[in-house]
Amino acid sequence: MSKDTIFISYSRADKEFVKNLAQKLRNAGADIWLDEFDIKIGENWDIAIQTALKESEKFLIVLSKTSVASNNVMDEVGFALSENKKVVPVLMEECEIPFRLQRRQFADLTGNDPKGVETLINALGLDVSVAQKIKAQDKDSPNPKPVDPIKPVDPPKPVDPPKPVDPPKPVDPPKPVVPPKPVDPPKPKSKLPIYIGVVAVLAIAVLGFVFKDKLFPNKDKIAWETANIGNNIEIYKKYKTDFPKGEFYDAATDSINNKEKRLADNLDKAEWEMANTVEKLIEHRTKFPEGLHVDLIDDKIKEIENEAEDSRIWNPAKTANSVASYISYLLNPLEGKSHMDDAIAGIKSAGKAGWLYSGRANGNDLQFTVVKAADGGATDNKTIPKAGDIVKAKNSLSTYNKLVGGRAIGAQGRSVTRNSLAYVNKATISGTAVFLEIVY
């Protein structure tokens, strides 16, 4: 799972809102993980959620009255915060925001304010192309205004039946012609049928828009939703093959790239754990030239080579088990030797210890030259030996059993030969005189 994967935590009561939000993010090409989409049939639900929560770097929590009251949701929030994941709260309805989330910027999606979507995009740190696709989806979402219902038409009034015709009367002689009265102009026709027709057309158009997906299904969108349910590389490739100019072609490409990168990273991690020799590390670099560990390979090769060289010089010293062999190991210039303490313990176990006068505290009359200082500092002929130093005798010297009152007493004999090496176990100054207990 890549560091850009977004884990969505929510309450089951808010499932429809969350699925809509997740689908919108995935349609835009964001790499999201939602249990409804990503847990396969037969897979252990708890283990799948725990694994996704652990591997996702981004954590989106949908806040509602039910989610803030859910112990499971709050447990997921607590884990994400303790692991320092990027936590992005999304407010879907007015509710009491938990104290641990109050100081974090949240995306307010309770209304249609575009600032809420803008805040969500910025908080998730989405790629520019992904952000543009999310905004485009919000801009293109249909929001038709409702049409006023059709008012009922009053039924026509009943027409009076014709009156019976009287039989013809005898014809009277013609009367003088009376000029005709002026005829009233015709009354205008009613426009009600026209209004009814317009309203009917609008109603049909609205019904057609509402049920367009059922009347004329969008095969591209259906195929894309099917691909998201399958959520694997092969089904996304099939979508691209079937819809080379589809609306979601770029989103399918992004999903394929994200999943292939995730598979490559997982293989890289697995093989890196087994790369424990120089040959395997060189092979790993050839196989993963831009992998997760390419910058670590040279350091690991050097570490393995140092360990091998360390073993090469330590094993003979341990086999010889002498002061000289252990001092030789300490003086070897190899960096990062891992048996320094073992070598000092070997010197004390294999050698003899004795006290002797080593010279003056002002650097005069010194009987030893410091070959290697315990603190790694520079030395010269005037350097006063101290505990932990490796020294070389300038002359043959006698050692004593103990130091009492500023004097070495209890002679052991002429034990230290000229130019021999010894380990300084203790160093003390009495007045102006320097006394050492050496192991030789």
KATATA-V995511 format. One record per backbone hydrogen bond with DSSP energy under -1.0 kcal/mol. NH is the residue of the N-H (numbers start at 0). CO is the residue of the C=O. Records with the same first field share a line. If there is no record, write none. Layout:
# KATATA-V995511
NH: CO, CO
This chain:
# KATATA-V995511
4: 1
5: 30
6: 57
7: 32
8: 59
13: 10
14: 11
17: 13
18: 14
19: 15
20: 16
21: 17
22: 18
23: 19
24: 20
25: 21
26: 22
27: 23
28: 25
29: 24
31: 29
32: 5
36: 33
37: 33
38: 34
42: 39
47: 43
48: 44
49: 45
50: 46
51: 47
52: 48
53: 49
54: 50
55: 51
57: 4
58: 85
59: 6
60: 87
61: 8
62: 89
67: 63
69: 66
73: 69
74: 70
75: 71
76: 72
77: 73
78: 74
79: 75
80: 76
81: 77
82: 78
83: 80
84: 79
85: 56
87: 58
89: 60
90: 106
91: 62
100: 97
103: 100
106: 88
108: 90
115: 112
117: 113
118: 114
119: 115
120: 116
121: 117
122: 118
123: 119
125: 120
130: 126
131: 127
132: 128
133: 129
134: 130
135: 131
136: 132
137: 133
138: 134
139: 135
194: 190
195: 191
196: 192
197: 193
198: 194
199: 195
200: 196
201: 197
202: 198
203: 199
204: 200
205: 201
206: 202
207: 203
208: 204
209: 205
210: 206
211: 208
214: 210
215: 211
221: 217
222: 218
223: 219
224: 220
225: 221
226: 222
227: 223
228: 224
229: 225
230: 226
235: 231
236: 232
237: 233
238: 234
239: 235
240: 236
241: 237
242: 238
245: 242
248: 245
251: 247
252: 248
253: 249
254: 250
255: 251
256: 252
257: 253
258: 254
259: 255
260: 256
261: 257
262: 258
263: 259
264: 260
265: 261
266: 262
267: 263
268: 264
269: 265
270: 266
271: 267
272: 268
275: 273
280: 276
281: 277
282: 278
283: 279
284: 280
285: 281
286: 282
287: 283
290: 287
295: 292
299: 295
300: 296
301: 297
302: 298
303: 299
304: 300
305: 301
306: 302
307: 303
308: 304
309: 305
310: 306
311: 307
312: 308
313: 309
314: 310
317: 313
318: 314
319: 315
320: 316
325: 321
326: 322
327: 323
328: 324
329: 325
330: 326
342: 338
343: 339
344: 340
345: 341
346: 342
347: 343
348: 344
349: 345
350: 346
353: 437
354: 399
355: 435
357: 433
359: 363
360: 431
362: 359
366: 357
368: 391
370: 389
371: 389
375: 372
382: 379
387: 423
388: 385
389: 371
390: 421
391: 368
392: 419
393: 366
396: 415
398: 412
399: 354
400: 409
401: 408
403: 406
406: 403
408: 401
411: 398
414: 412
415: 396
418: 392
419: 416
421: 390
422: 438
423: 388
424: 436
425: 436
427: 434
429: 432
432: 429
433: 358
434: 427
435: 355
436: 425
437: 353
438: 422
439: 351
